[in-house]
Amino acid sequence: QKEVEQDPGPLSVPEGAIVSLNCTYSNSAFQYFMWYRQYSRKGPELLMYTYSSGNKEDGRFTAQVDKSSKYISLFIRDSQPSDSATYLCAMRQAGGYQKVTFGTGTKLQVIP
Amino acid sequence: SQTIHQWPATLVQPVGSPLSLECTVEGTSNPNLYWYRQAAGRGLQLLFYSVGIGQISSEVPQNLSASRPQDRQFILSSKKLLLSDSGFYLCAWSYHHRKREYGETQYFGPGTRLLVL
């Protein structure tokens, strides 16, 4: 079993839809949770960063962490064609230097 | 603000040739630095990380090596490339883990696409 599981997609939605992207994980010691967006042939860029459980909102993006279920989500409201990209979840433990574990990414396509 | 540079952007090399990829970070000091390889459907594989000049940790035994000759410079090398070395190579940085107040997120460079023929 992989430490972090992410549905690879592709996920196709019409413009304006609400998108839900998810990851599950097995290591209960993970404390920091990130979402990255990666356009084709580019490096990943950080979208959201949360610590422990709860929600965090930034514009059209909302990140949720449910540590009891070992489940994290990224919601995109009013999706735009420019949101078409691969979304990577990432997580790590707290304390000192800790390796970041990445999901394999979900490819999203927003159809105009 | 901080920026991270990688070059070259694309590289085509024959099997058995040497490799040198360079990464530099501007706008911060004493960062943690990372080299990743990304293959389709396999996510990001951490190759090396460094918490200071001359301090390199290897995550995966392989044909590659890394060096950090200066605080904000990270180099990925190989003496003889293999076909399996083809991939998208990403350099990343984070604030040093002792600077907890800045968070511990990694920031990626634009990547180098390597094709070994």
Interface residues (C-beta under 8 A of the other chain):
Chain A: P8 Y32 M34 Y36 R41 K42 G43 P44 E45 L46 Y49 L88 A90 R92 G96 Y97 Q98 K99 V100 F102 G103 T104 G105
Chain B: Q6 N32 G41 R42 G43 L44 L46 Y49 V51 E59 F88 L90 H97 G103 E104 T105 Q106 Y107 F108 G109 P110 G111 R113
